[in-house]
C-alpha cells in the first residue's frame, strides 16, 4: 500500500507542477461558473415574473437541462488531458525501465497512477460541490442530499474515464495519440449501448457496458446497486487491462496468453454486470427529500398486493405509430421504464411479440394507406423491416396470435397484455398525446384491476339518456373509456357498464349516472332507483335544457329543483348561454383536483346551456354548492339592449375559426364600437329569452328570474350505516361530455376534465383516479433577486477561477526561482 501511495504522490507532484492540471481546473471552474450562473439567472427571472415553481433543486441541478446534465457533456474532454501522459510519458522518456527495476509490481504502478487521477477527479468534484453550495444561497430549503448524490455520480464518471485513459495511455508512447484514443474509446463506450440490440443476451451486455446515462440515476438523486457496481467493475476492468499490458511488455508473453487474460477479465465483468441487472438482486436508495424517483405510496400499496408471476406481453404492430418504442433496440430502455415497479415486485417478466396487419384506427389507417397505397401488405412489411433493420421472419401476421389476444378489438395498435399466474388479464395502451407512453397512474391502475374489483359505474339507459358508448360531442365515450385517451377514466382505475332501472340495481354497482333523461321514469324504475339510494349508493344526476319535467322527479326526494329556463351570464365574447362556472370555497375541498387544478389556477368549468339548481335542505343531508355562475356586480340598463346586440354580433367568436378568434381577441377595439359586454358582470336564471344569437337577455327579477351567483352543481352527503353516501347533481350534462372536456376556447381557461376526474375521485371515496400526489417540495422559492446576482456572478465566473490561476502562477514562480 505504501508503494501505491508513494507513486500516487509522485504523480500528483508532477501533475500539479505542470500547467496542464491547473489549466484544466481553471477552464473547468470557468465553465462551471458560467453554467450555474446562467441557470440561476433564468430561475431568478422566472421568479420575479411571478411564476411559481416546485422542486427547484431538481430543476436547477438535476433536470434535463440542469447544471449536472450540462457539465457531464464536457467531462470526456477534460479527463483525457490529465491521463494522456500517465504511462505514455514513461514509455516515451524511457523512465518505465526505472519503474521496472524498482521493487514495485505492475499492479502497484498502475494503482498508484490511477489513484493520482482519482484525487484529481476529486478536485474537480470539489468545484461541482462549490456550485452545489450556491443552492443554499439561491433556493429556499434546498435539497442538498440530491446535490451530493449528483456530485458523487459525476465523480464516479470521472473516475471511470480516468481508468479508460490510463489504459489507452499504456498503449502508446505519444501523449497526443493517448488523448485522442481516450476520447475515441469514451465515445465508443457512449455508443455501445445501441449495438446488437436485436440479439437478446448481447443486448443486455452492451447496454450494461454503455457509460452513456450511467450517472443519470445519481444526478436524479437515486443510488442504484447496478450503477454502483458498474462504476466499480468498469474501472477495475480497464485497470486490469493496463496491468496485463505492462505484464505483457515486461514478460514478453505470447499473444494467445495476453489475449486470454483480456478475454477472461472482460467475460468476468460482463457476467457480474449481467447478474447485477437481475431485478431481485438490485438495491436502491432515493436520496431526494420527497422520493421523486420512487413509486408513490398508493402505487406501492397496490404492488404489495400482487401475488405470483406477472407476465407483460407487448403485441407490437410493425405499422403502428408507436412501434418506435417497442423495437428490439428499444427493449432495454422500455424495460428500465418498469424499474420502479420491478424494484418493489421483481416477479415481473417482459415479453415482446411483433405482428403486422392494416391499422384500423382512423388516423393510423389513413397514414398507412397514404404511405403504401400501391403496395401489397407483404411488400410494405419488407420495406419497413428493412428500414428498422428487423428480420421479417420475426414479424407474424396478426392471425398468428388470435388464440392469445383479439388484436382487431385493439384496432391493430400496439398494446400490452398483463397477465397473472392465475389467468387474470388486463390491457395497457399507448395514447394519442405528446408523451404517448403510459405514466405511473395508468400502470398502477392496470395492476389494481388485477388484484380486485375496480369501482363500477353504471350508466342508466332506457330514456334516451347520454350514452357511455356515444363518441359524438354529446356522448361520454372519450371521457369514460376511449383506449387512446390517457385521461379516460377506464385507463385510470374505474370500470363502466350500461343498465336499465327495470330491475333492481346490482350490488356491484357503486355509482349510478343518469344524464339528461328525456322521458319520465315509471314507478317501478323510481322504486329501483330509490332502493339503490337507500342502500347508500353514490349517484350523479345531470340535467339539461328542456329536460326539467323528466329530471325533477329524480331529485325531488333531495329537496332539489332544476329551475325553468336556463342560466345566462356575460362572458368574454361568447353567447350568454355559455356559462363559465367557478368552484365555491366549500366545493374545492371535495377533491384535490378541484383545488389544485381548478381553483388555485383560477380556471373555470364551461357549461353550455346550464340549468339553475335550487334546494330546500332535508334532514340527514349536507348540501354543498360546488359550481356557481357569476355574482351580479354590474348589469346594463334596458336602454343599452340595442347597443349590446350590435356588440355581441361584432364580438361573437363562436362561428369563427381558431385563428380568426385569436386575431380578433388581439384587437383592442374601435372607437365606434358600442358599449362592450365585458364591462358587465353577472348571471341569472333567464326565463324569457331563448334565442341567444339574435337577442340579448336582460335580467328581470319581476318575472321571477333568480340573480347570481347561481348554483349549477350541487353535492350532497349523508351517513348510511358506516358509509358516507355521496351525490353530485349537475345542471348541465354537457360539462362532462366528450366535447367539453377537450374543447378549447379563446380567452377561456376551462378545466372540465379536471372537474370530471375530481368528481369521480370524490364519488369513489378517493379510490380512483389513483392519487399520485407526492409530499410538497418545500424548495419552491428563489431567495435571490436580480440585483443580488451580481456578486455571485463575479465570484463563480472570475474569483474562483482566479484562485486556481493564482496557484498556478505561484507554483510557476517558485519553480523559476529554483
N, C-alpha and C positions, 0 to 999 in steps of 0.2 A: 504493500500500500504506500509505503514511504517513497518508493521509486516512482510510482504513478503521480504522487503529489509533487515530487521534485520536477518531473518532466512537465507537468501542468504549469508549475510556477515559472519555469524557464520559458515556456511557450507564451505565457501571459506577458512576461517581461519583454520578449521580442515583439509581441503583438502591439503593446502599448508604447514601446519606444519607436515604433514606425508610425507614419502619418495615416496609414490606411484605416486602422481601427478607429482612430479619433475622427477621421473624416466620415466614416460610416455612422458613428454616433451623432456627429453634428448634423449630417444630412437627414438621418432618421428622426432626430429631435425636431428639426425644422418641419419636416413633413408631418410629424405627429401634431405639432402645434398648429399648423395650418388646418389640418383635418378637424381637430377638436374645436377650434375657434370658429371655423365655417359652420359646423353643426350647431354650436352654441348660438351664433348669430341668427341662424334660421329659427331656432326654438324661441329665442327672445322676441324675435319679430312676430311670430305666431302668437306668443303670449300677450304681447302688447296690443295686438289687434283684437284680443278678447276671445280667441278660440280656446276652448277647454281641451285638455289632453289628459290621458291616464297612462300609467306605466311609462313615464318619461325616461326612466333609466334604461328600460328595454329599447325604446325607440332611438335614443341618442347613442347608445353604446352597442346594442346587440341586434338591432333591426337590420333589414336587408341593405339599407344604405347607411347603417350606423358606423361608428368610429372603428370598431374592431374589424368589421367586414371590409372597410376601405383599406385599413392598414395591412390586412392579411394579403391583399392582392400584390403587395410590393415586397414581401419578405423574401421571396425566392430570388430577388436580385441582390439583396444585402448580404445574405449568409455566404454565397459563393465567393464574394470578395474577401472574406475572412478565411475561408477554408482552402482557397486555391493554393496557398503556399505551405500548408501543413506538412505534406510529405514531398510534394514536387520540388520544393526548395532543397530538401535534404538530398534528393536524388541529383538535382542539378549542380549543387555545390560539392557533392561528394561526402558531405558530413554524415550521410547514412552509414558509412563504414565505421565511423567513430561510435555510433549507436550500436552497431552490430558487435563491435569489440568490447563494449562496456557490459557490465554484469546485469543487464536487463533483458527481459524476454520480449518477444514480439507483442504479446498481449499488453505488457506494461507500457511499451512505447505507444501503442495505439490508444489505449485507455487514457494515458496521460495527455496526449494531444487532444483527444475528444473532450476530456474534462475541461481543458482550457477554453474550447469553443462554447461549451455549455455555460461556463462562467461568463463569457462574453454575451451569450444569449440572455443570461440573467440581467446583465447591464441594460440590454435593450428592453427587457421586460420591465425594468425599473422606470424607463421612460414611459412605457404604457401605463404603469401604475400611477405615475405623476399626472398623466392625463385623466386617469380614473379618479384621482383625488379632487379634480376640478368639480366632480359631481356633488361633493359636499357643499361647495360654494354656490352652485347653479341650481340644484334640484332639491326641492323640499322632500325630506325623508328619503334620500337616495337609497336604493337597494344595492349596497356596496358588496354584499356577498355575490351578487350576479356579476359585478365588475371584476371581482377577484377571480371568479371562475373563468371569465373571458381572458384575463391576463394569463392564467395558468394554461389555457388552451393554446394561446399563441406562443407561449414559452415552449410548450411541448412540440409545436410545429417547428420552431426554430431549432430545437434540439434534434429533431428528425432530419431536417435539412442539413444540419451540421454533420450527422453521421454519413449521409449521402455524399456530401462534399469531401469528407475525409477519405472515403473510398476512391472517389474519382481522382483526388489528388495523388493517391498512391499508384495510379496507373500511368502517370506521365511525369517527366521532369520539367515540363513547361507550365508555368503558373497560369498563363492566359488560356491555354488549352484546358487546364483543370477547371477554370472558372466557367468557360463555355460548356464543357462537358457536364458540369454540375447543373447548370441551368437547363441543359437539354434533358438530363436524367429526371430532374424535378418536373419538367414538362411532361415527360412520359408517365411519371407516377400520377400526374394530374389526370391524364387521359386514359390510363389503362382500364379504368372502371367501365369504359364504353366498349371494350374489346371482347369479342367472342361471347356476346350476351345471349346468343341463341343456343349455347351449349350449357345445359343445366349446371353441372358441377363446376365447370370452368367459370361460369358466370359469377358464382358466389366468391370464388377465389380472387378473380380480377377486380371485382367490386370492392372486396375487402382490402386488397393491396393499394387501391387508389387513395392518394392522400387528399384529393380534392374534396373539400367539405368536411374533412375529418374534425377540424376544430369547430365546425358549425354547432355541434351539440354543446361544447363548452361555452362558446360565445353566447348561446341562448340561455346559459345558466344551468345546463344539465350535464352531470358527470355520469357516463355510462361505462360499464366494465369493458365492453367491446372496444371502445375508443381508447381507454386507458391501456389495455393490452396492446393495441395497435402501436401506440407511442412508446411501448417497451420493446415489442418484438421487431418492428421495422428498424429502429436504430441498432438493436442487437444484431440483426441480420447483416447490415452494412458494416458494422464494426467487425463482425466475424469475417466478412469478405475481405476487409482490409488486413486482418491478421493472416488470412490464407494467402493474400498477395505477398506479404512480407516473408511468410514462411516459404512460399514457392521460390522467391528470389534467393533467399538465404540457403535453402537446402537443394535447389535445382531439382525440384520434384518433377516426375514425369507428368505429362499433361493430363493423362487419364486420372491420376490421383488428385491433381488440383481440381479437375472438373468434378470429380466425385465429391470433394469437400463442398464445393459451391452448391451442387445439386442437393446434397444431403441437408445442408443448412436451409436452403430455400424450401424444401419439402417439409422439414420440421416446422418452420414458421408458418407455412401455408396450412398445415394440418391443425396446428394450435389455433391459428386465426379462424379457420373454418369452424372448429368446435366452439370458439368464443361467440359465434353468431347464433348458436342454438338458444332460442328464447328462454327456455327453462333455466339456463345457466347464467343469464345476463342479470346484472345488478345495476340499480340506478340510484342517483341522488339528485333531486331537484333543488338547486341552491336558490332559486328565486323565492321571494318573500311570499307570493301568493300561488306558488306551484304552477306557473304558467305552462310548464312542459308536461304536466301530469293530467290524467283524466279528472274531470270534476267529481265531486263526491257522489252525485246521483248516478253518474256512469259507473263508478266503482261499485256502488251498491247493486246495480243491475248485473255487472260482470261477476260479482261474487256469488250470484245465484245460479250461474251456469254449471252444468254437470256433463261429464263425458267429453268425447271428442266433438269438435266443431269443424265442419268442412265448408270452406268458402270456395265455390267454383265460379269462375268468371267465364261466361259464354260471350265471346267477342266476335261480332260480325266484321269481317275484314273491310266491308264497305260502309261501316257505321262512322259517324263523325267523331266519336270518342275512341276510335281504335288506337290512336297515338299513345294513350295512357295504358294500353293493355298489350302492346307489342312485346315480344320476348326481351328486347333490350330495355324495356321499362319495368320488367317484373320485379327486379330487386328494389328499385325505388318505390314501386307500388307496395311491396311487402313492408318496407320501412314505414309507410303511411299507416300501417296497422300496429306499429311497435308499441304505441301507448296501450293497446288492448292486450297484445301478447305479453306485455310486461306484467299484467295482473292475471292473465289467463293464457299460459303458454300452449295450452292444448288446442291451438287453432292451426289448421292446415290450409294452405292456399293452393289452388289448382287452376289451370288456365286451359280452356278449350276454344279452338278457333273454328269458325264456320263461315259460310258465305250464302247469301240469299239477297234478293232485291229488298231494300229497306221499305217498310210500309208506312212509317211516319211521314206525313205530307211533305215537310221541308226536306227530309232525307231523300225521299223518293224523287222529288224534283231535281235535287242535286245529282243523284245517281243517273237519272235519265238524260240530264244535260251532258254529263261527262262521258257516258258510254252509250250514246244514242245509236251508234252504228255498229255496236259490238255485241256478240253473244256474251252471256254471263261468264262462261269459261274463259273467254278472251280477256274480259275485264279482270277476272281473277289473276290470270297470268301477269297482266300488266301491273296490277297493284302489288303482287308478291315480288315482282322484280324491283319495284320502287322501294319497298320496305325490306328487301333482302331476306325474304322468308321462303322456306321450302314449301311449294304449293301442296306437297303431299301431307303437310300438317293441317291444311285447311279442309275441313269436311263440309259437305252440303248440309244445310240446316236439318234435313230429314234424318240425318245420321243420329241426331240427338233427340228424336221425337219421343223416345221412351223415358228420357230424363227431364225434359222441360218443353213446354209449349212456347216455342220462340215466336210464333205468329201472334200470340197473345201479348208478347212483349214488343210487337211491331218490328221484329228483326233488328232490335237495337242491342247494344252491349248491356248485359245485365249480370248481376251476381246472384247465385242461389246459395243461401246459407242454410245448412242442414245439420241437425243434431244427430247424435248417435241413435236416438230412439225414433228418428224419422220425421221430426217436425221440420217444416220448411218455411222460409221467408225469403223475400227478394229485396235487393238493394239496387238502385238505379243511378244512372248519371243524369244530370239536369241541364236544361237549356238556359244556362246563365253563364256569366263570365268565369266563375270558378269551376263549374262542371262537376267536379268530384264531390262525393258526399262528405259532410263535415261530421264532427263528433255527435251532434244532435241526431242526425239521421242514422248513423251507425248504431248508436245506443238504442234508438227506438226499434230497430230491427232485432237486436238481441233481446230487447224486452218482450217483443212479440213471441219469442221462442220459450220464454220462461213462465208465461202466464197470460191471462186474458187482458187485452187492451180495453180501455174504456170504449163502450159500444154506444154509438149514436144512431137513433132510429129516425129516419125521415118519413114523416106521415104523408101518405098519398090517398087518393080517392076523391079529392075535392079540387082537382086542378091546381094543387099546390106547386110551389117551386120545387124542382127536382134535383137530386144529387147527381143524376145522370145527364142533365141538360148542359151542353157545352156552350150555349149561347151566352150573351152578356147577362141575361136574367137568371141563368141557372147557377148551380153550386158545384159543378163538376170540378173545376180548376181548384177552387178553394178546398174542397174536401179530398179528392182522390186522384188528381192527374199525376201520373207517374213522373212526368218530366218537369214538374213544378216543385222545386226544392221545398217550398213552404206549405205545400198541400198537407192538410192535417194527417192524412194517412201515412205520409212519409215521416211524420213526427210523433207517432205513437197513439193514434186514435183510429178506430175502425168504424165502418158505417154499414148500415143496411136500410132497406126500404120496407115499410109496413103499412097496414091499414088499421083503423080502430074498430073494425067489425068484430074483432075478438079481443080478449084481454091482452095487454102488452106483456110480452115475455119478460121473465125476471132478469135475463141477461142484458136487457136494455137499460143503460144508465142515464141516457139523456134523450129526450124527445124533441124534435124540431117540427113545428107547424109553421110554414112560411106561406103567407098570402093564400089562404083558402078562399075560393070564390063562391062556394055554396055552403049552406048550413049543415051542421053535423046532426045526425039522428040522436034520439035519446040513448040508444044502445052505445053509440060511439062516445057520447058525452060521459056515460057511466064508466066505460073502459078508461077514458082519459082521467076522470076524477079518481078512479081506483089507483091508477099509476101515481097521481099526485098525492093521494092519501098515504101511499106506502113510502113516500119521501123521494120519489124520482125527480131528477132535475129536468128543467124544461126551458126551451126557447120558443117564444111566440112572436113572430114577426109579421106585422100587417103591412098594408099599402093602401094607396088611394082607392076609393070606391069599394073597399072591402070591409068597411066597418060593420055592416049588418051581419056578415058571416063570422067575423072575428070577435066581435064584442062578447058573445056568449062564452067564449073560451076564457076570457079574463074577468068575467063578471064576478066570479067567486072570490077574486082577489081585491075587489073594490076598485078595479082599474077600468077606464073607459078610453077607447080610441075615439077622439072627438071628430065631429063632422068637419068637412073642409080639408085644409092642409096647411102646413106651416110654410110661411114665406119669410124671407129676410133680404136685406140689402147686402150685396156682396161685390166682389171685385170683377165687374164686367160680365157677369153671367146673369141669366134669368133668375127671377126672385124665387122660383120654386126649387132652386138648388141650395140646400142647407149645409152650412159648414159648422157642424155641431162640435162643441168642445166638452171636455171632461169636467165634471164637478170635483170639488175638493174631496168629497167622500167617495166619488166614483173612481178616482185614480188610485185609491188604496186597495181596490179589489184585486188587482193583478200588477205584478212588477212591470209587465209590458205597457200597461196603461200609463204608469207613472214615468218610466224611463224613456219609452219610445214615442209617447204622445204628449203627455202633459209637460214634462221637463223640456222638450224640444219645441213646445208651442205649436204643435200640429193639430189638425182637426180630423173629423170623420165626415166624409161627404155623404149626404142623404138626399138624393133627388126625389122630391115628392113625398116628404115625410108627414106623418100624422102626429098631432099633439096628443100627449098622454096626460090624463088627469086621474086622480085616485083619492079614495077615502080609506084611510087606514083601517084594517080589520085586525082583531085581536089575534096575537100569535105571530104575526108577520112583522118584519122590519123592512121598511121601504127606503131605498137608496136611489135618488135620481143620479143617473150615470152620465147621460149626454143631454146638453141643453143647447138651444139656439140662442142667438144674441139677446142681450138685455136691451130694452128700449132706452136710447140715450138722446137721439135727435131724429125726429121724423119730419118729412116735408108737409107743407100745407096743401090743401086741396087745389089751391091756385097754381101749384107747381106741377100738377099732374101732366099737363101737355108738354111742358119742358122736359119732364122726366122721360116721357115716351120717346122724344127725339134723342135724348141722351142714351137710352137703352139701345135704340136702333143703331146709334153710332158706336156704342161701346160693346154691344153684344158680340162675344167671341165664340159662341157655341158652334156657329156654322163655318168657322174659318179653319184653315189648315194650321198645323202647329207652328210653322214658320210665320204665317200671317199673324197669328196671335202674338208671337214673340216680338215681331216688329211693331205691332200696334201698342203693346204694353210699354215699349221703349219710348213712345212719343209722350211728351209732356202735356199735350192737348193744345187746342187753338183758342184764341180769344173769343171767337164766336160760338164756342161750344156752350150749350146751356148748362145749367147747374148740374154738377156731377153727382151721381148717386152714391159715390164712395164717401161723401161727406156725411151721409146719413148712416145711422146705426140703430138696428132694432129688428126684432122678429115678432110675429104674432100668428095666431091661428086664423087664416083667411077663409071667410065663408062665402064671399060673393064672386071674386074673380076666379076664372078657370083658364083663361087664355093669357099666358104669360109671355107670349111673343108680341102680340099687337096691343096688349093692355097693360096697365100698371096697377098693382094692388095698393090700396090705401087703407091704413089702419082705421077701423070704425068700431070702437068699443060699444056703441049704442046698438049695434047689430049682434052683440054677443061675442065679438072676437076677443080672444084672450091675448093680452100683451106679454111680451117676453120678459125674462127668459122662459122659453117654452121647453118642457121636458120631452125629449124624443126617444130616450132609452131609460128604462127603469129596472132596477134589480130588487128582488125580494128574497128574504131568507127567513127560515124558521127552524125550530128544532123538531125533528120527527124521530122519537126514540133517542138513540145515541148519535144520530146523523144530523148534519145541518143540510136542510134542503135549500137548493139554490135555483132561482128562476130569473130569467132575463126576458123582458118584454121590450120589443123594438117597434118604433113607429114607422119603420121603413125596412122592407125586405131587401131592397137594392143595395144597402150599405154593406152587406156581406156576400154579394153576388160576384160572379166571375168578372163582370165588367168593372165594378167599382174598386175591387181590390187591386186591379192592375192599371187602372186609368190614371193618366197624368194630365193635370190641367195647369195652364199657365197661371202663375201667381197664387195658386192654392197648394199648400203643402199638406196633402192628405196622408193619413196613416191607417187606412181601412183594414189592411191585412194585419197590422199590429193589434187593431181592435179585435179582429176575429181570433187571433192567437191568444190574446189576453182573456177574451170571453170564455174560450174553451178551457184555458188553464184554470180559470175560476170555477167553471162548471164541473170539471173533472177532479175537483178538490186538490188542485195544484199537482196533478199527476202528469198531465200532458197538455201541450208540448213539453218535453222534458226540460227542466230548469238547468241550463248550462252556465249559470252565472258563477263567477268566482268572487272571492272577497275583494273589496275595493282596494285598489292600489293607492296608498297614501302619497306616492311620489307623483302628484298631479299638478304641481305648480312650479314655474320657473321663478327663482328668487331674484335673479338679476334683471336690471333694466338695461336698455340700450346704452345709456351713458356710462353705466358701470362696467361695460365690457372692455373699455379702452385699456385699463391696467393689465387685464388678463391676456389680452391680445399681445401686448408688449412682452409680458412675462413668458408666455408659451412660444411665441414666434421668434423672439430675439434674445431675451435674457438667458433662458435655459440653454439654447444652442451656444450662446456666447460663453457660458461656463465651460462647456466642452472645448470650445475653441481656445479659451484661456489655458486650460490644462494642456492642450496640445502645444501652445506657444511656450509654456513654462518648461515642458519636457525638452522641446527643441532647443531652447536657450541653455538649459543645463548640459545637454549633450554637446553643444558648441563650446561651452565653457571648458569642458573636459578635453 
